[in-house]
Amino acid sequence: MPAPQRVSQEELVAAIRRIAEDDGIDAVTMSSVASAVGVRTPSLYKRVADRHGLLRLAADDAARELVAELSGAPHTEGEDAAGRLRRMAYALRAFAARAPRVSGLLFAAPSAAAAPSPEAGEPLLRPLLEAVSAAAPGDPLPAARTFTAWIYGFCTMEQAGAFRLGGDVDAAFEYGLDVLLGAMTRPA
């Protein structure tokens, strides 16, 4: 009979996310996480193969959290595809504001092994592709990539304090989203 695990999966993921948010993704190491949860480093290798496995746990958790938020976000009766995309953009921006470093794992993980697993990522991508397919004519993949790249880029710049020219950043987000959705939904 195997020995009981001293640290629950939830405690482990919470420690990984806390280290990532407080000290940066590079600070997530086998030894830093082991120290945070009060175990010896070798015991973590029973859970994950390496540091990127730790990051994947955080990425999977972040993907599930964002899926839950998107599923629970209020929508209006008769909401069109552009409205769904707008709601997704707001949810992603809010998530990136709360978890700027861990949200980066969803779009810019240091390796494929640190990115969300297909099981965690697919429920996030499916509604996006469905909404883009309904909103944009043609192949949805280029539009979905453009949509996520713009939102991720905007959020990354916002979190870095890169908007230094004054003005209302919320208004800039709305403007960019309006332009992007207008271009995506325009007939070819």
Phi and psi in degrees as GROMACS dihedral restraints (atoms count N, CA, C in turn):
[ dihedral_restraints ]
;  ai    aj    ak    al  type     phi  dphi    fc
    3     4     5     6     1   -70.3    20    10
    4     5     6     7     1   153.0    20    10
    6     7     8     9     1   -68.6    20    10
    7     8     9    10     1   144.4    20    10
    9    10    11    12     1   -65.7    20    10
   10    11    12    13     1   144.9    20    10
   12    13    14    15     1   -76.0    20    10
   13    14    15    16     1   137.0    20    10
   15    16    17    18     1   -82.3    20    10
   16    17    18    19     1   -20.3    20    10
   18    19    20    21     1  -123.7    20    10
   19    20    21    22     1   127.2    20    10
   21    22    23    24     1   -73.8    20    10
   22    23    24    25     1   160.9    20    10
   24    25    26    27     1   -59.6    20    10
   25    26    27    28     1   -40.2    20    10
   27    28    29    30     1   -63.2    20    10
   28    29    30    31     1   -42.8    20    10
   30    31    32    33     1   -64.9    20    10
   31    32    33    34     1   -40.2    20    10
   33    34    35    36     1   -63.5    20    10
   34    35    36    37     1   -48.3    20    10
   36    37    38    39     1   -64.4    20    10
   37    38    39    40     1   -41.0    20    10
   39    40    41    42     1   -61.3    20    10
   40    41    42    43     1   -40.5    20    10
   42    43    44    45     1   -66.1    20    10
   43    44    45    46     1   -42.6    20    10
   45    46    47    48     1   -60.2    20    10
   46    47    48    49     1   -48.4    20    10
   48    49    50    51     1   -64.1    20    10
   49    50    51    52     1   -40.2    20    10
   51    52    53    54     1   -63.5    20    10
   52    53    54    55     1   -45.2    20    10
   54    55    56    57     1   -61.9    20    10
   55    56    57    58     1   -45.4    20    10
   57    58    59    60     1   -60.1    20    10
   58    59    60    61     1   -45.6    20    10
   60    61    62    63     1   -72.4    20    10
   61    62    63    64     1   -38.5    20    10
   63    64    65    66     1   -77.3    20    10
   64    65    66    67     1   -39.3    20    10
   66    67    68    69     1  -122.2    20    10
   67    68    69    70     1    -6.5    20    10
   69    70    71    72     1   103.5    20    10
   70    71    72    73     1   158.2    20    10
   72    73    74    75     1   -59.6    20    10
   73    74    75    76     1   -38.9    20    10
   75    76    77    78     1   -64.2    20    10
   76    77    78    79     1   -20.6    20    10
   78    79    80    81     1   -79.7    20    10
   79    80    81    82     1   -11.3    20    10
   81    82    83    84     1   -79.1    20    10
   82    83    84    85     1   102.7    20    10
   84    85    86    87     1  -128.6    20    10
   85    86    87    88     1   165.1    20    10
   87    88    89    90     1   -58.5    20    10
   88    89    90    91     1   -43.3    20    10
   90    91    92    93     1   -71.6    20    10
   91    92    93    94     1   -37.9    20    10
   93    94    95    96     1   -66.8    20    10
   94    95    96    97     1   -38.9    20    10
   96    97    98    99     1   -70.8    20    10
   97    98    99   100     1   -43.1    20    10
   99   100   101   102     1   -57.7    20    10
  100   101   102   103     1   -44.8    20    10
  102   103   104   105     1   -61.8    20    10
  103   104   105   106     1   -41.4    20    10
  105   106   107   108     1   -65.3    20    10
  106   107   108   109     1   -32.5    20    10
  108   109   110   111     1  -100.1    20    10
  109   110   111   112     1     0.5    20    10
  111   112   113   114     1    77.4    20    10
  112   113   114   115     1    33.6    20    10
  114   115   116   117     1  -125.8    20    10
  115   116   117   118     1   169.4    20    10
  117   118   119   120     1   -81.9    20    10
  118   119   120   121     1   147.7    20    10
  120   121   122   123     1   -52.7    20    10
  121   122   123   124     1   -45.2    20    10
  123   124   125   126     1   -57.9    20    10
  124   125   126   127     1   -27.5    20    10
  126   127   128   129     1   -67.8    20    10
  127   128   129   130     1   -24.3    20    10
  129   130   131   132     1   -68.7    20    10
  130   131   132   133     1   -27.3    20    10
  132   133   134   135     1   -66.9    20    10
  133   134   135   136     1   -12.7    20    10
  135   136   137   138     1   -75.3    20    10
  136   137   138   139     1   -20.2    20    10
  138   139   140   141     1   -99.2    20    10
  139   140   141   142     1   -43.3    20    10
  141   142   143   144     1  -139.1    20    10
  142   143   144   145     1   157.1    20    10
  144   145   146   147     1   -77.8    20    10
  145   146   147   148     1   -30.9    20    10
  147   148   149   150     1  -165.8    20    10
  148   149   150   151     1  -174.2    20    10
  150   151   152   153     1   -57.3    20    10
  151   152   153   154     1   -39.9    20    10
  153   154   155   156     1   -66.8    20    10
  154   155   156   157     1   -27.4    20    10
  156   157   158   159     1   -65.8    20    10
  157   158   159   160     1   -37.3    20    10
  159   160   161   162     1   -63.1    20    10
  160   161   162   163     1   -45.1    20    10
  162   163   164   165     1   -63.6    20    10
  163   164   165   166     1   -36.0    20    10
  165   166   167   168     1   -63.9    20    10
  166   167   168   169     1   -38.0    20    10
  168   169   170   171     1   -58.7    20    10
  169   170   171   172     1   -43.3    20    10
  171   172   173   174     1   -68.1    20    10
  172   173   174   175     1   -40.0    20    10
  174   175   176   177     1   -65.0    20    10
  175   176   177   178     1   -42.6    20    10
  177   178   179   180     1   -62.1    20    10
  178   179   180   181     1   -42.5    20    10
  180   181   182   183     1   -63.7    20    10
  181   182   183   184     1   -42.5    20    10
  183   184   185   186     1   -63.7    20    10
  184   185   186   187     1   -42.1    20    10
  186   187   188   189     1   -62.4    20    10
  187   188   189   190     1   -44.7    20    10
  189   190   191   192     1   -62.8    20    10
  190   191   192   193     1   -40.7    20    10
  192   193   194   195     1   -62.5    20    10
  193   194   195   196     1   -44.7    20    10
  195   196   197   198     1   -67.6    20    10
  196   197   198   199     1   -38.1    20    10
  198   199   200   201     1   -60.8    20    10
  199   200   201   202     1   -43.3    20    10
  201   202   203   204     1   -62.8    20    10
  202   203   204   205     1   -40.9    20    10
  204   205   206   207     1   -65.5    20    10
  205   206   207   208     1   -42.8    20    10
  207   208   209   210     1   -65.2    20    10
  208   209   210   211     1   -38.1    20    10
  210   211   212   213     1   -68.2    20    10
  211   212   213   214     1   -34.4    20    10
  213   214   215   216     1   -92.2    20    10
  214   215   216   217     1    -5.3    20    10
  216   217   218   219     1   -67.1    20    10
  217   218   219   220     1   132.5    20    10
  219   220   221   222     1   -66.1    20    10
  220   221   222   223     1   141.5    20    10
  222   223   224   225     1  -131.6    20    10
  223   224   225   226     1   156.8    20    10
  225   226   227   228     1   -89.4    20    10
  226   227   228   229     1   151.5    20    10
  228   229   230   231     1   -59.2    20    10
  229   230   231   232     1   132.3    20    10
  231   232   233   234     1    77.2    20    10
  232   233   234   235     1    16.8    20    10
  234   235   236   237     1   -58.5    20    10
  235   236   237   238     1   130.8    20    10
  237   238   239   240     1   -86.6    20    10
  238   239   240   241     1   177.4    20    10
  240   241   242   243     1   -62.2    20    10
  241   242   243   244     1   -39.7    20    10
  243   244   245   246     1   -63.4    20    10
  244   245   246   247     1   -36.1    20    10
  246   247   248   249     1   -65.7    20    10
  247   248   249   250     1   -39.3    20    10
  249   250   251   252     1   -64.0    20    10
  250   251   252   253     1   -41.9    20    10
  252   253   254   255     1   -64.5    20    10
  253   254   255   256     1   -39.2    20    10
  255   256   257   258     1   -62.2    20    10
  256   257   258   259     1   -43.8    20    10
  258   259   260   261     1   -62.5    20    10
  259   260   261   262     1   -40.7    20    10
  261   262   263   264     1   -62.9    20    10
  262   263   264   265     1   -41.0    20    10
  264   265   266   267     1   -62.5    20    10
  265   266   267   268     1   -43.8    20    10
  267   268   269   270     1   -62.4    20    10
  268   269   270   271     1   -43.0    20    10
  270   271   272   273     1   -64.6    20    10
  271   272   273   274     1   -42.2    20    10
  273   274   275   276     1   -65.9    20    10
  274   275   276   277     1   -41.3    20    10
  276   277   278   279     1   -63.2    20    10
  277   278   279   280     1   -42.7    20    10
  279   280   281   282     1   -64.2    20    10
  280   281   282   283     1   -41.0    20    10
  282   283   284   285     1   -65.2    20    10
  283   284   285   286     1   -43.3    20    10
  285   286   287   288     1   -63.6    20    10
  286   287   288   289     1   -31.7    20    10
  288   289   290   291     1   -69.6    20    10
  289   290   291   292     1   -36.5    20    10
  291   292   293   294     1   -79.1    20    10
  292   293   294   295     1   -35.3    20    10
  294   295   296   297     1  -136.1    20    10
  295   296   297   298     1    66.6    20    10
  297   298   299   300     1   -60.8    20    10
  298   299   300   301     1   -36.8    20    10
  300   301   302   303     1   -81.6    20    10
  301   302   303   304     1   -42.2    20    10
  303   304   305   306     1   -70.2    20    10
  304   305   306   307     1   -34.2    20    10
  306   307   308   309     1   -62.4    20    10
  307   308   309   310     1   -28.8    20    10
  309   310   311   312     1   -62.3    20    10
  310   311   312   313     1   -26.5    20    10
  312   313   314   315     1   -65.5    20    10
  313   314   315   316     1   -24.1    20    10
  315   316   317   318     1   -69.3    20    10
  316   317   318   319     1   -29.4    20    10
  318   319   320   321     1  -123.1    20    10
  319   320   321   322     1   -21.0    20    10
  321   322   323   324     1  -143.8    20    10
  322   323   324   325     1    51.7    20    10
  324   325   326   327     1   -66.3    20    10
  325   326   327   328     1   151.1    20    10
  327   328   329   330     1   -65.8    20    10
  328   329   330   331     1   -15.9    20    10
  330   331   332   333     1  -160.3    20    10
  331   332   333   334     1   166.5    20    10
  333   334   335   336     1   -62.8    20    10
  334   335   336   337     1   -30.4    20    10
  336   337   338   339     1   -71.6    20    10
  337   338   339   340     1   -17.2    20    10
  339   340   341   342     1  -100.4    20    10
  340   341   342   343     1    -8.2    20    10
  342   343   344   345     1   -78.4    20    10
  343   344   345   346     1   165.4    20    10
  345   346   347   348     1   -56.6    20    10
  346   347   348   349     1   143.4    20    10
  348   349   350   351     1   -66.1    20    10
  349   350   351   352     1   158.2    20    10
  351   352   353   354     1   -55.6    20    10
  352   353   354   355     1   -36.1    20    10
  354   355   356   357     1   -65.3    20    10
  355   356   357   358     1   -35.2    20    10
  357   358   359   360     1   -86.5    20    10
  358   359   360   361     1   -33.6    20    10
  360   361   362   363     1   -78.0    20    10
  361   362   363   364     1   -33.7    20    10
  363   364   365   366     1   -60.0    20    10
  364   365   366   367     1   -43.4    20    10
  366   367   368   369     1   -64.8    20    10
  367   368   369   370     1   -18.1    20    10
  369   370   371   372     1   -84.1    20    10
  370   371   372   373     1   -40.3    20    10
  372   373   374   375     1   -77.5    20    10
  373   374   375   376     1   -36.2    20    10
  375   376   377   378     1   -56.4    20    10
  376   377   378   379     1   -51.2    20    10
  378   379   380   381     1   -65.2    20    10
  379   380   381   382     1   -32.7    20    10
  381   382   383   384     1   -64.1    20    10
  382   383   384   385     1   -49.0    20    10
  384   385   386   387     1   -64.3    20    10
  385   386   387   388     1   -36.0    20    10
  387   388   389   390     1   -64.8    20    10
  388   389   390   391     1   -44.7    20    10
  390   391   392   393     1   -67.1    20    10
  391   392   393   394     1   -41.6    20    10
  393   394   395   396     1   -64.6    20    10
  394   395   396   397     1   -41.9    20    10
  396   397   398   399     1   -59.7    20    10
  397   398   399   400     1   -38.6    20    10
  399   400   401   402     1   -74.4    20    10
  400   401   402   403     1   -27.6    20    10
  402   403   404   405     1   -93.2    20    10
  403   404   405   406     1   -36.5    20    10
  405   406   407   408     1  -112.1    20    10
  406   407   408   409     1   134.5    20    10
  408   409   410   411     1   -70.8    20    10
  409   410   411   412     1   151.4    20    10
  411   412   413   414     1    85.1    20    10
  412   413   414   415     1  -159.8    20    10
  414   415   416   417     1   -63.8    20    10
  415   416   417   418     1   123.0    20    10
  417   418   419   420     1   -74.8    20    10
  418   419   420   421     1   -19.4    20    10
  420   421   422   423     1   -61.7    20    10
  421   422   423   424     1   -47.7    20    10
  423   424   425   426     1   -61.2    20    10
  424   425   426   427     1   -39.1    20    10
  426   427   428   429     1   -67.6    20    10
  427   428   429   430     1   -40.6    20    10
  429   430   431   432     1   -64.9    20    10
  430   431   432   433     1   -40.1    20    10
  432   433   434   435     1   -65.0    20    10
  433   434   435   436     1   -42.1    20    10
  435   436   437   438     1   -64.1    20    10
  436   437   438   439     1   -44.9    20    10
  438   439   440   441     1   -58.6    20    10
  439   440   441   442     1   -52.0    20    10
  441   442   443   444     1   -68.9    20    10
  442   443   444   445     1   -36.4    20    10
  444   445   446   447     1   -63.8    20    10
  445   446   447   448     1   -42.7    20    10
  447   448   449   450     1   -64.0    20    10
  448   449   450   451     1   -47.9    20    10
  450   451   452   453     1   -64.0    20    10
  451   452   453   454     1   -46.0    20    10
  453   454   455   456     1   -62.1    20    10
  454   455   456   457     1   -43.8    20    10
  456   457   458   459     1   -62.5    20    10
  457   458   459   460     1   -44.4    20    10
  459   460   461   462     1   -60.2    20    10
  460   461   462   463     1   -48.8    20    10
  462   463   464   465     1   -63.4    20    10
  463   464   465   466     1   -40.1    20    10
  465   466   467   468     1   -62.3    20    10
  466   467   468   469     1   -45.3    20    10
  468   469   470   471     1   -65.5    20    10
  469   470   471   472     1   -40.2    20    10
  471   472   473   474     1   -62.5    20    10
  472   473   474   475     1   -45.8    20    10
  474   475   476   477     1   -66.0    20    10
  475   476   477   478     1   -29.8    20    10
  477   478   479   480     1   -82.5    20    10
  478   479   480   481     1    -3.1    20    10
  480   481   482   483     1    69.3    20    10
  481   482   483   484     1    31.1    20    10
  483   484   485   486     1   -82.4    20    10
  484   485   486   487     1    -9.2    20    10
  486   487   488   489     1   -91.3    20    10
  487   488   489   490     1    87.0    20    10
  489   490   491   492     1  -107.8    20    10
  490   491   492   493     1     8.5    20    10
  492   493   494   495     1   -91.6    20    10
  493   494   495   496     1     8.0    20    10
  495   496   497   498     1    86.1    20    10
  496   497   498   499     1  -168.9    20    10
  498   499   500   501     1    82.2    20    10
  499   500   501   502     1   176.0    20    10
  501   502   503   504     1   -94.1    20    10
  502   503   504   505     1   113.5    20    10
  504   505   506   507     1   -66.3    20    10
  505   506   507   508     1   -36.0    20    10
  507   508   509   510     1   -61.8    20    10
  508   509   510   511     1   -42.0    20    10
  510   511   512   513     1   -65.1    20    10
  511   512   513   514     1   -36.8    20    10
  513   514   515   516     1   -65.2    20    10
  514   515   516   517     1   -39.3    20    10
  516   517   518   519     1   -62.3    20    10
  517   518   519   520     1   -47.1    20    10
  519   520   521   522     1   -60.0    20    10
  520   521   522   523     1   -44.1    20    10
  522   523   524   525     1   -60.4    20    10
  523   524   525   526     1   -50.3    20    10
  525   526   527   528     1   -61.3    20    10
  526   527   528   529     1   -41.6    20    10
  528   529   530   531     1   -65.3    20    10
  529   530   531   532     1   -42.2    20    10
  531   532   533   534     1   -60.2    20    10
  532   533   534   535     1   -45.8    20    10
  534   535   536   537     1   -63.2    20    10
  535   536   537   538     1   -46.4    20    10
  537   538   539   540     1   -62.8    20    10
  538   539   540   541     1   -48.3    20    10
  540   541   542   543     1   -66.8    20    10
  541   542   543   544     1   -36.6    20    10
  543   544   545   546     1   -60.9    20    10
  544   545   546   547     1   -43.6    20    10
  546   547   548   549     1   -68.0    20    10
  547   548   549   550     1   -39.0    20    10
  549   550   551   552     1   -68.7    20    10
  550   551   552   553     1   -35.4    20    10
  552   553   554   555     1   -92.9    20    10
  553   554   555   556     1    -4.6    20    10
  555   556   557   558     1   -70.7    20    10
  556   557   558   559     1   132.2    20    10
  558   559   560   561     1   -60.6    20    10
  559   560   561   562     1   143.6    20    10
